[in-house]
Amino acid sequence: MREPAQMRACTWIFLAILAFAVIQRPSVTLAQGGGAPGGWVTPDYAEPQVPVARRSSAPRRSMAGTWIPIGRFGTGTQAGGVHLKPNDGRPENQLPYTPFGLKLYETHKALEGADAVPPALGNDPRNLCEPLGMPRVNHYNLNLVQIMQDDYKVAILYQFDNRWRVIWTDGRQLPTVVEGGAVKLGDEIREQRFLGYSVGRWSDDTTLEAVTVGTMPEDRVWLDSTGRPITDQVRVTERIRRLDSHTIEWSETIDDPKVYSKPWETMRLPMRLADPRTDVMEYYCSPVEQQNYNRRFGNSASGGAGGR
């Protein structure tokens, strides 16, 4: 399990996080959680993918379910950088920075990645328990998500910080980003948002395409835990494909001309359907725990009076 420095300041609380008045049950066969204490099914990250012979065709226009990345545990953690481009110093993983983008990256002092610094020197907004924002929410402990939907929207519940994100599928228009990063809806100017404004459409019966704009400026959010930058000029394009009854593929491309010279793909993550009764553990960033960590480790790492 991932244990980066800033995450050691977060508290795991073993409680149920949600009770749904209506649960949208997928029409698939899943393990029945045998041996779960008192019927409380915990996430099984090591459970193998359902054999192909037991899968059926993809349901029409449905991404509903509890989803876990396929592969070894931690595939969705992305501690060392985004899924397809880890920040490991290798030439093939170098990003197409603009001069401004590279300069901005060099001001970020991350606790992970090729240019990681000691905890006392870090300046990740996450260390202040700031919201991750979009698209970093897709690149930070994406080890389990729940997706629910109705005729108007697809809603994604991220495990970390218990954050909801809504992709509207009711035909509404995508806002226009104006100078300063705010968005324009008709004649109305709206505020920037950490998760931006997401509008999706079904390109076919098994593929949801979503575009997000109107996110926060570069001094409030990062792209990933290694300090790669993102700005409020970004346009995030996601493509979620339902491959069959038990599998989706979630991909993402970012286009931010302020910091990157061309669009590039950040992730292409296959995920498997988990038991719909899975009880998701709370996973919050606690300011109190963060302060305790800084006193015990951050100060001592810089030669200060730590551990008092």
N, C-alpha and C positions, 0 to 999 in steps of 0.2 A: 504494500500500500504506500502511496506517496506520502513522504514526510518532508516537504520543503520547509525552509525556515519560517516563512510567514504563515504556513498552514499549521505549524505546531502551536500557534496562538489561538487556533479555533477550537471550539468545544463540540465534541460529539455527544449528543443526548439521545439515549435510546428510548424514543417514544414514537408513537404513531403520529404522522403529521397532518393527515387529512382524513375526513370521513365524507364520502360522496353520497349525496342523496340519490343520485342515479349513477350506476356504474355501467359503462358501455362495454359489454363483454364480447370479446372477439370470438368468432365461430371457428375455433381451432382447438386441438387437443393439446393439453399441457400437463406437466407433472402436477400431482395434487399435493405437493408439499408435505409428504409423509415425514413424520417425526418433528414437525414444527411445534415448538412448545406452546401449548394452549391454542393452537391453530394460527399463531402469528408467524407468517411465512417471511423469512428474511431473504435478502437478495443473494442469489447463488451465482457468483461471478464465474465460477469454474464449471458450471453446467455446460455440457457440450451442446452444439447446435443440433436441433431436431433433424434426423436423417431425411434426405430428399424424398424418399419413398413415403414418408409420413406427412409431407407438406402438401397443401392444396394450392390452387391458383390464388392470386392476389385478389382480395375483395375490392369492389369498385369504389374508388374515391374514398378510401379509408386509411388513415395512418394511426388510428386509435390503438392504444396499448401501452404497456410498460416495456421499455427497450433498454438493452444492455449491449455495449460494443462486443463484436465477435473477436475472439483472440485472447491473448493473455490478459490478465487483470492489469489495468493501468493503461490500456490502449487509448482510452478516452481522456486520461489525465493530462497528457500533453505538457508535462512539467518542463520539458526541454524545448518547448516551442510548438507551433502549430503542427498538426498531424502530418502533412505532406512535406513540410519544410522545417524540420527541427533546427534550432540554432546551435549547431555543433561545430561550426568552423569549416565544414567541408565546402568546396567550391560549388558543388551542385545545389547547395542549400542557401547560397547567398541570394539576397533579395534585390530586386531592381530599384534601389533607392534613387530618389531625386537628391540633388545637393542638400535641399532643406531637410528631406527625410533622414539622410545619413547624419546630419548635424543634430537633428532632434533625437535620433537613436542614441547618440553618444552622450546626451545629457541624462539618459535614463540609467539608473543604477539598479539593475535587477539582481535578485538573489539566485537566479538560475540562468543556465545558458552559457555560451562560450565566453561571455564577458562578465560573469557573475562577480559580485562584490560581497564583502562580509556584511552580516545583518545590520550592523550599526550604520553602514553607509548607504543602505538601500533607500530608494525614494518611490517605490511602487505604491500607487494610490490604494491598492488592496491592503497594504499594511495599516492604513487608517480605517479599514473596513468600509471603504467606499464601494458602491455597487460596481460590479464588473463592467456593465455596459455591453452593448452590441458592437462588434461581434465577439468580444472576449468571452462572453458567457458560453460560447460554443467551443472554447479552447481552454477551459479550466475545470478539471474534474468532471468531464462529461462521461461519467461512468454509469449513469442511469438517468433516464428521463421518462416522464409520463406524458402521453399525448392524448388529448381529448378534443372532440370536435362536434359542431352542429352545422346547421345550414348556412351559418354566417361567418364562422371562424374556425381556425385550428388553434388550440391553446396548448402550449408546451410548458410543463412544470419541471424546472431544473432542480436537481437535488441540492446543489450548493446554494445556500441562503434562501431556499424555498421560494424562488422567484418564478412568477408567471410571466409568460410572453405570449402575445396574441398576434396571429397572422390572419388578417381579414380576407375572407374569400367571397364576400357578398357583392363584388363588382365595383366597389368604391375606387376612386382614383388615388394614385400615389401622390403625396404632397410634393411640391417643388421646393428645393432648398434655395434660400435667398442669401444675400450677403450677411455675414455674421453667423451663419449656421442655422438660423431659425427656418421654419418652413411656412409655405403659403398654401392655404386651403381655400380656393376661390379668392375672395377679397380679404380673407382673414389671415393674420399672422399668428402662428402658434409657436410654442416654446420648443426648444430642443429637449430630447428625452434620452435617458441612459440606454434604453432599449430601442430607441428610434420609433419610426412608423413603418410597420410591415404590411404589405399588401401581396396577396398570393392569387394564383389562378391554377386551375387544373389544365395542364397542357395535354393530358390524355387521362384515361381512367385510373392510371396507377402512378401518375407523376404530378407532384405539387411543386410549382415554381414560385418563389417568394422573393421580393425585393424590399430592402430596408434602407431608409434614408433618415435624415434628421437626428443624428446621434450627437453625443457630447463632444466638445472640442478636445484637442490634443493634450491640454494641461489637466484633464480630468480622467482620461481613460488610456489604457494601453491595448495593443492587439493581443499580446500573449504575456506569459510570465517571464519571458526573457528580455522584455523591454522594447520589443518591436513597436513602432508607433502606428497610430491611426488618428485620423482627424474627422472633423464634422463634415468634411466634403466626401466622405466615403459612400459608396453605393455597394451594398452587400447583396449578392445574388445567391440564393440557396435553391437546391434541387433535391427534393426528397422523393425517392422512388420506392414503391412497394414491389419488391421483387417476387414475393410469394406470400403465403399465409403467415409465415414466421420470420420474414426478413425484410428490412428496409436498407437503403443506401442513402446516406445523407452527405451531400457535397456542398461546398461553399467557395465562391470566388469573390474577391474584393477588388474594387476599382476606386483607388484614392489617388488622383493625379497630383495632389499636394505633396505626398510623400513617396509615391511609387510611380515609376515611369510607364508602367503598363499594368493591366489587370493580371492577377495570378491566383491560382487555386490553392486554398489553405488546407482543405480536408476532403477526404472521400471515405467516409466511415461506414462500414457495414455493421448493422445492429440486429440482434435477434430478439424475438418476442419472449418476455419473461412471464412468469405466473401472474395473472391479473390481481391476485390477492397479496402480492408482495407488499410488506410493510416497509416503507422507505424511512430510514433513520434521518433525523434532523442533523443538519450540518451547517452551522452558522459561523460567521466571523464575529467574535465578541470583542468589543472595544476594551472591556476590562481585562480579558485574557491577553489581548495584544499589549496593553500597558504592562502587565505582569511580565510578559516575555521580554519586552524592551528593557525593563529594569534588570532582569536576571541575565539576559544574554546580549542584548544590543549594546548596552553601556560597557560591559566587560570586553566585548569584541573590539571596542574602540579605545580600550585602555582606561575607561571610566570606572566609576564605583558601581560595579554590577553585583547582583546577588544579594542586595541588602533587603 
